[in-house]
C-alpha cells in the first residue's frame, strides 16, 4: 500500500518537470500574454504576490515559450537578486531533474524548502505551498536514490508533509490560482495513475480557480492524453496553442495526441498531421533540452514508419 501511495507522486514529478520540465524572456517585453500579468507574478491578475521579475521571466520562458536556455539565464539572475523566492529554486530543481543531475536536484530541493519555510511568516499562502513542493521534491530524491522499495517509507513521510502543507495553504486562500494550478496538476496525475480515483474534481479545480490559463489547458490535455481520451485531449491542446503558439512543447504534445488518434482510427491523415506537428516542435530544438529533442525525433520516426508501413 505504501508503494502504491507514493509511486503516483513520483509520476507527478516526472510530469511536472517535463512540462515543469521545467515548466516555470523577453516574454514580458514582447507582451506575449493573452491578458497582461502584473509585474513579478505570473499567476494573478489582481492582488499580486511579491515573486520577482526574473523568476517570473524564467517561468514564462519555460512554460509559455518552451525556451530552456533563456529560462536558465533568468534563473541565474533570480538566484542572485531574488534569493528568497522558493519558486526560483523549485524551477532549478525541475531543470536538474530534466538533466538527470541528481546532486543539483537534491541541492535545489533543499533550497526550495528552506526558503519556503522562511517565507511562511510574511506570505503564509506561498510559504506553505512551496514547503509542500519542497517536501515533494525531497521525496523524489529519496525514490531516485534508494528506489521505490527501499525508499518507500521515508518517501511516504515526505508525502504526508506535502499534504499537510497543501492543506495549510488552502486554509489561507482556497481559490488562489497558484495553489490550484500546482495542486490541480498533482491531483490530475494521481487520478490518471490510480484506478479508483476520478480526474473530474481535479479538472474542475483547474478550470475554476487555476492560472495561467495556458497551463490549465495544457494540464487537462495531458490528463486526457494519459486517460486515452484523445479527442478531448486534442481540444485542450488546441486551446493551449492559441495562447502559446511559439512553444515547441505544445506542438510536441499535439503530435503525440494525433499519433495516438491515428493508431486508434488507422488514419494516414492523422499520422501526417502528427509528423507535421513533430516537425514544428523540432524547428525550435535549439531551445529544448537535448534528451527531449531526441525523444521527439524518436516519436516522429515512429509516426513516419506507421505512415509508410500501415500494415507493419
ZAZAMAR-139168 format. One record per residue (C-alpha): chain; x, y, z. Coordinates in Angstrom, 2 decimals. Layout:
ZAZAMAR-139168
+----+---------+---------+---------+
| ch |    east |   north |      up |
+----+---------+---------+---------+
|  A |       X |       Y |       Z |
...
+----+---------+---------+---------+
***
This chain:
ZAZAMAR-139168
+----+---------+---------+---------+
| ch |    east |   north |      up |
+----+---------+---------+---------+
|  A |    0.00 |    0.00 |    0.00 |
|  A |    2.85 |    2.35 |    0.82 |
|  A |    4.37 |    1.86 |   -2.59 |
|  A |    1.07 |    2.45 |   -4.33 |
|  A |    0.54 |    5.68 |   -2.43 |
|  A |    3.88 |    7.17 |   -3.35 |
|  A |    4.54 |    5.87 |   -6.85 |
|  A |    1.93 |    8.13 |   -8.45 |
|  A |    3.62 |   11.08 |   -6.72 |
|  A |    6.88 |   10.14 |   -8.43 |
|  A |    4.97 |   10.17 |  -11.69 |
|  A |    3.63 |   13.60 |  -10.80 |
|  A |    7.19 |   14.94 |  -10.56 |
|  A |    8.02 |   13.44 |  -13.94 |
|  A |    5.00 |   15.14 |  -15.48 |
|  A |    5.60 |   18.44 |  -13.76 |
|  A |    9.22 |   18.62 |  -14.70 |
|  A |    8.61 |   17.65 |  -18.29 |
|  A |    6.09 |   20.35 |  -18.53 |
|  A |    7.86 |   21.61 |  -15.11 |
|  A |   10.03 |   20.29 |  -17.01 |
|  A |   10.93 |   22.73 |  -16.17 |
|  A |    7.85 |   24.39 |  -16.65 |
|  A |    8.13 |   27.65 |  -14.66 |
|  A |   12.25 |   36.38 |  -21.82 |
|  A |   11.60 |   38.52 |  -23.24 |
|  A |    8.00 |   37.44 |  -22.87 |
|  A |    7.40 |   40.43 |  -20.61 |
|  A |    8.89 |   42.89 |  -23.06 |
|  A |    7.24 |   41.26 |  -26.06 |
|  A |    3.84 |   41.19 |  -24.30 |
|  A |    3.18 |   37.58 |  -25.27 |
|  A |    0.45 |   37.03 |  -22.70 |
|  A |   -3.15 |   36.83 |  -23.81 |
|  A |   -4.01 |   39.07 |  -20.87 |
|  A |   -1.32 |   41.25 |  -19.29 |
|  A |    0.08 |   39.99 |  -16.00 |
|  A |    1.19 |   42.04 |  -13.06 |
|  A |    4.92 |   42.56 |  -12.78 |
|  A |    6.60 |   39.76 |  -10.91 |
|  A |    3.53 |   37.50 |  -10.60 |
|  A |    2.67 |   35.10 |  -13.46 |
|  A |   -0.38 |   33.68 |  -11.68 |
|  A |   -2.61 |   36.55 |  -10.55 |
|  A |   -4.38 |   39.37 |  -12.38 |
|  A |   -5.21 |   41.12 |   -9.10 |
|  A |   -3.68 |   41.25 |   -5.62 |
|  A |   -0.23 |   40.11 |   -6.78 |
|  A |    2.27 |   38.45 |   -4.50 |
|  A |    5.87 |   39.58 |   -4.48 |
|  A |    7.58 |   36.93 |   -6.61 |
|  A |   10.14 |   38.84 |   -8.67 |
|  A |   10.64 |   39.84 |  -12.28 |
|  A |   13.49 |   37.42 |  -13.01 |
|  A |   11.60 |   34.48 |  -11.52 |
|  A |    8.51 |   35.42 |  -13.49 |
|  A |   10.56 |   35.72 |  -16.68 |
|  A |   12.03 |   32.24 |  -16.10 |
|  A |    8.56 |   30.82 |  -15.51 |
|  A |    7.30 |   32.29 |  -18.78 |
|  A |   10.41 |   31.21 |  -20.67 |
|  A |    9.79 |   27.59 |  -19.69 |
|  A |    6.03 |   27.33 |  -19.76 |
|  A |    4.97 |   29.99 |  -22.22 |
|  A |    7.81 |   29.83 |  -24.71 |
|  A |    9.44 |   26.45 |  -24.07 |
|  A |   12.83 |   28.19 |  -24.09 |
|  A |   15.08 |   26.42 |  -21.60 |
|  A |   18.37 |   28.30 |  -22.24 |
|  A |   16.54 |   31.60 |  -21.65 |
|  A |   14.97 |   30.18 |  -18.50 |
|  A |   18.36 |   29.11 |  -17.20 |
|  A |   19.74 |   32.62 |  -17.74 |
|  A |   16.81 |   34.20 |  -15.92 |
|  A |   17.11 |   31.73 |  -13.06 |
|  A |   20.79 |   32.54 |  -12.57 |
|  A |   19.78 |   36.19 |  -12.18 |
|  A |   16.87 |   35.25 |   -9.93 |
|  A |   19.07 |   33.20 |   -7.60 |
|  A |   21.30 |   36.25 |   -7.29 |
|  A |   18.73 |   39.05 |   -6.95 |
|  A |   15.62 |   37.20 |   -5.73 |
|  A |   17.26 |   34.67 |   -3.45 |
|  A |   14.30 |   34.48 |   -1.07 |
|  A |   11.89 |   33.21 |   -3.78 |
|  A |   11.22 |   29.46 |   -3.48 |
|  A |    9.70 |   29.20 |   -6.97 |
|  A |   13.11 |   30.02 |   -8.45 |
|  A |   14.72 |   27.11 |   -6.60 |
|  A |   11.82 |   24.81 |   -7.48 |
|  A |   12.36 |   25.56 |  -11.16 |
|  A |   16.11 |   24.99 |  -10.79 |
|  A |   15.27 |   21.62 |   -9.24 |
|  A |   12.99 |   20.84 |  -12.17 |
|  A |   15.70 |   21.68 |  -14.68 |
|  A |   18.14 |   19.49 |  -12.73 |
|  A |   15.63 |   16.64 |  -12.85 |
|  A |   15.24 |   17.04 |  -16.60 |
|  A |   19.02 |   16.86 |  -16.97 |
|  A |   19.24 |   13.86 |  -14.59 |
|  A |   21.54 |   15.89 |  -12.36 |
|  A |   20.59 |   14.29 |   -9.05 |
|  A |   23.11 |   16.23 |   -6.96 |
|  A |   21.65 |   19.56 |   -8.10 |
|  A |   18.13 |   18.21 |   -7.70 |
|  A |   18.97 |   17.43 |   -4.07 |
|  A |   20.55 |   20.85 |   -3.54 |
|  A |   17.67 |   22.83 |   -5.02 |
|  A |   15.03 |   20.68 |   -3.35 |
|  A |   16.55 |   21.64 |   -0.01 |
|  A |   16.79 |   25.31 |   -1.03 |
|  A |   13.13 |   25.28 |   -2.09 |
|  A |   12.08 |   24.01 |    1.32 |
|  A |   14.46 |   26.28 |    3.21 |
|  A |   13.29 |   29.47 |    1.50 |
|  A |    9.64 |   28.41 |    1.66 |
|  A |    9.83 |   27.89 |    5.41 |
|  A |   11.27 |   31.38 |    5.84 |
|  A |    8.51 |   32.82 |    3.65 |
|  A |    5.66 |   31.48 |    5.81 |
|  A |    5.84 |   34.41 |    8.24 |
|  A |    5.40 |   37.09 |    5.56 |
|  A |    3.39 |   35.14 |    2.95 |
|  A |    1.73 |   32.11 |    4.59 |
|  A |   -0.05 |   31.06 |    1.39 |
|  A |    3.05 |   30.75 |   -0.76 |
|  A |    5.32 |   29.75 |    2.11 |
|  A |    3.14 |   26.76 |    2.90 |
|  A |    2.58 |   25.95 |   -0.78 |
|  A |    6.29 |   25.78 |   -1.59 |
|  A |    7.03 |   23.94 |    1.64 |
|  A |    4.76 |   21.27 |    0.14 |
|  A |    6.67 |   21.48 |   -3.14 |
|  A |    9.99 |   21.24 |   -1.28 |
|  A |    8.93 |   18.09 |    0.58 |
|  A |    7.60 |   16.69 |   -2.67 |
|  A |   10.97 |   17.23 |   -4.35 |
|  A |   12.77 |   15.68 |   -1.38 |
|  A |   10.55 |   12.62 |   -1.71 |
|  A |   11.50 |   12.35 |   -5.35 |
|  A |   15.20 |   12.48 |   -4.45 |
|  A |   14.69 |    9.62 |   -1.99 |
|  A |   12.92 |    7.48 |   -4.59 |
|  A |   15.61 |    8.21 |   -7.21 |
|  A |   18.49 |    7.36 |   -4.86 |
|  A |   17.01 |    4.49 |   -2.88 |
|  A |   14.38 |    3.04 |   -5.22 |
|  A |   10.68 |    2.60 |   -4.64 |
|  A |   11.09 |   -0.37 |   -2.31 |
|  A |   13.92 |    0.80 |   -0.07 |
|  A |   12.89 |    4.44 |   -0.10 |
|  A |    9.12 |    3.97 |    0.23 |
|  A |    8.88 |    4.53 |    3.98 |
|  A |   10.94 |    7.74 |    4.00 |
|  A |    9.26 |    8.98 |    0.85 |
|  A |    5.84 |    8.40 |    2.35 |
|  A |    6.76 |   10.57 |    5.33 |
|  A |    7.56 |   13.39 |    2.89 |
|  A |    4.26 |   12.78 |    1.12 |
|  A |    2.37 |   13.26 |    4.36 |
|  A |    4.12 |   16.59 |    4.83 |
|  A |    3.25 |   17.58 |    1.25 |
|  A |   -0.45 |   17.26 |    2.00 |
|  A |   -0.10 |   18.80 |    5.44 |
|  A |    1.35 |   21.98 |    3.93 |
|  A |   -1.05 |   22.00 |    0.98 |
|  A |   -3.90 |   21.95 |    3.50 |
|  A |   -2.33 |   24.88 |    5.35 |
|  A |   -2.02 |   26.86 |    2.11 |
|  A |   -5.59 |   26.04 |    1.17 |
|  A |   -6.77 |   27.27 |    4.56 |
|  A |   -5.27 |   30.67 |    3.75 |
|  A |   -6.88 |   31.03 |    0.30 |
|  A |   -8.70 |   28.07 |   -1.21 |
|  A |   -9.27 |   29.84 |   -4.54 |
|  A |   -5.73 |   31.06 |   -5.11 |
|  A |   -4.69 |   30.42 |   -8.75 |
|  A |   -1.09 |   29.39 |   -7.99 |
|  A |   -2.19 |   26.93 |   -5.31 |
|  A |   -4.89 |   25.46 |   -7.56 |
|  A |   -2.52 |   25.14 |  -10.51 |
|  A |    0.03 |   23.11 |   -8.55 |
|  A |   -2.50 |   21.07 |   -6.58 |
|  A |   -4.60 |   20.55 |   -9.71 |
|  A |   -1.62 |   19.09 |  -11.58 |
|  A |   -0.84 |   16.79 |   -8.67 |
|  A |   -4.44 |   15.64 |   -8.36 |
|  A |   -4.71 |   15.01 |  -12.10 |
|  A |   -1.64 |   12.80 |  -12.15 |
|  A |   -2.96 |   10.85 |   -9.17 |
|  A |   -6.29 |   10.39 |  -10.93 |
|  A |   -4.58 |    9.20 |  -14.11 |
|  A |   -2.43 |    6.67 |  -12.26 |
|  A |   -4.80 |    5.36 |   -9.59 |
|  A |   -7.64 |    3.21 |  -10.91 |
|  A |  -10.06 |    4.18 |   -8.14 |
|  A |   -9.51 |    7.96 |   -8.46 |
|  A |  -11.55 |   10.25 |  -10.70 |
|  A |  -10.00 |   13.16 |  -12.61 |
|  A |  -13.23 |   15.15 |  -12.66 |
|  A |  -12.61 |   17.01 |   -9.41 |
|  A |   -9.03 |   17.88 |  -10.41 |
|  A |  -10.18 |   19.16 |  -13.81 |
|  A |  -12.85 |   21.24 |  -12.10 |
|  A |  -10.22 |   22.69 |   -9.75 |
|  A |   -8.07 |   23.74 |  -12.70 |
|  A |  -10.98 |   25.06 |  -14.75 |
|  A |  -12.47 |   27.18 |  -11.98 |
|  A |   -9.57 |   28.53 |   -9.96 |
|  A |   -6.13 |   27.92 |  -11.53 |
|  A |   -4.00 |   30.22 |  -13.67 |
|  A |   -2.36 |   30.97 |  -16.06 |
|  A |   -4.94 |   29.65 |  -18.47 |
|  A |   -2.49 |   28.17 |  -20.97 |
|  A |   -1.10 |   25.87 |  -18.27 |
|  A |   -4.63 |   24.93 |  -17.25 |
|  A |   -5.41 |   23.87 |  -20.83 |
|  A |   -2.08 |   22.09 |  -21.14 |
|  A |   -2.55 |   20.15 |  -17.92 |
|  A |   -6.02 |   18.98 |  -18.88 |
|  A |   -4.76 |   17.99 |  -22.34 |
|  A |   -2.04 |   15.88 |  -20.70 |
|  A |   -4.54 |   14.25 |  -18.36 |
|  A |   -6.94 |   13.31 |  -21.16 |
|  A |   -3.99 |   12.02 |  -23.21 |
|  A |   -2.94 |    9.72 |  -20.38 |
|  A |   -6.57 |    8.64 |  -19.89 |
|  A |   -6.60 |    7.76 |  -23.63 |
|  A |   -9.43 |   10.21 |  -24.25 |
|  A |   -7.71 |   11.64 |  -27.27 |
|  A |  -10.48 |   13.80 |  -28.76 |
|  A |  -10.84 |   15.75 |  -25.51 |
|  A |   -7.06 |   15.91 |  -25.20 |
|  A |   -6.74 |   17.40 |  -28.68 |
|  A |   -9.38 |   20.00 |  -27.89 |
|  A |   -7.42 |   21.29 |  -24.89 |
|  A |   -4.07 |   21.10 |  -26.70 |
|  A |   -5.53 |   23.36 |  -29.39 |
|  A |   -6.74 |   25.76 |  -26.70 |
|  A |   -3.23 |   25.85 |  -25.22 |
|  A |   -1.79 |   26.58 |  -28.67 |
|  A |   -3.99 |   29.66 |  -29.05 |
|  A |   -2.05 |   31.39 |  -26.29 |
|  A |    1.33 |   29.64 |  -26.60 |
|  A |    1.74 |   29.31 |  -30.35 |
|  A |    5.52 |   29.78 |  -30.08 |
|  A |    6.06 |   26.94 |  -27.60 |
|  A |    7.53 |   23.84 |  -29.28 |
|  A |    6.44 |   21.58 |  -26.41 |
|  A |    2.78 |   22.22 |  -27.20 |
|  A |    3.31 |   21.12 |  -30.81 |
|  A |    5.02 |   18.02 |  -29.44 |
|  A |    2.04 |   17.33 |  -27.20 |
|  A |   -0.37 |   17.81 |  -30.09 |
|  A |    1.74 |   15.48 |  -32.25 |
|  A |    1.59 |   12.76 |  -29.59 |
|  A |   -2.19 |   13.05 |  -29.39 |
|  A |   -2.58 |   12.96 |  -33.18 |
|  A |   -0.34 |    9.91 |  -33.41 |
|  A |   -2.47 |    8.05 |  -30.84 |
|  A |   -5.63 |    9.07 |  -32.67 |
|  A |   -4.02 |    7.82 |  -35.88 |
|  A |   -3.37 |    4.43 |  -34.30 |
|  A |   -6.91 |    4.26 |  -32.97 |
|  A |   -8.62 |    5.30 |  -36.21 |
|  A |   -6.00 |    3.80 |  -38.57 |
|  A |   -5.87 |    7.16 |  -40.33 |
|  A |   -2.91 |    8.10 |  -42.59 |
|  A |   -4.07 |   11.72 |  -42.49 |
|  A |   -3.74 |   11.85 |  -38.71 |
|  A |   -0.22 |   10.40 |  -38.92 |
|  A |    0.65 |   13.10 |  -41.47 |
|  A |   -0.69 |   15.78 |  -39.13 |
|  A |    1.27 |   14.26 |  -36.27 |
|  A |    4.50 |   14.36 |  -38.28 |
|  A |    3.83 |   17.99 |  -39.23 |
|  A |    3.50 |   18.88 |  -35.55 |
|  A |    6.62 |   16.92 |  -34.57 |
|  A |    8.43 |   18.92 |  -37.26 |
|  A |    7.08 |   22.21 |  -35.89 |
|  A |    8.42 |   21.28 |  -32.48 |
|  A |   11.82 |   20.40 |  -33.94 |
|  A |   12.17 |   23.76 |  -35.70 |
|  A |   12.96 |   25.13 |  -32.22 |
|  A |   15.06 |   22.26 |  -30.97 |
|  A |   17.87 |   24.65 |  -30.04 |
|  A |   15.78 |   25.92 |  -27.15 |
|  A |   14.84 |   22.47 |  -25.82 |
|  A |   16.87 |   20.05 |  -23.65 |
|  A |   18.82 |   17.54 |  -25.71 |
|  A |   17.14 |   14.48 |  -24.23 |
|  A |   13.72 |   15.92 |  -25.07 |
|  A |   14.80 |   16.62 |  -28.65 |
|  A |   15.94 |   13.01 |  -29.02 |
|  A |   12.61 |   11.80 |  -27.67 |
|  A |   10.68 |   13.95 |  -30.16 |
|  A |   12.85 |   12.65 |  -33.00 |
|  A |   12.22 |    9.04 |  -31.94 |
|  A |    8.47 |    9.55 |  -31.82 |
|  A |    8.49 |   11.31 |  -35.17 |
|  A |   10.29 |    8.33 |  -36.68 |
|  A |    7.68 |    6.00 |  -35.22 |
|  A |    4.89 |    8.07 |  -36.79 |
|  A |    6.68 |    8.08 |  -40.16 |
|  A |    7.16 |    4.30 |  -40.01 |
|  A |    3.49 |    3.77 |  -39.29 |
|  A |    2.53 |    6.05 |  -42.15 |
|  A |    4.85 |    4.27 |  -44.60 |
|  A |    4.10 |    0.77 |  -43.33 |
|  A |    0.43 |    0.79 |  -42.29 |
|  A |    0.33 |   -2.98 |  -42.02 |
|  A |    3.60 |   -3.28 |  -40.17 |
+----+---------+---------+---------+
***
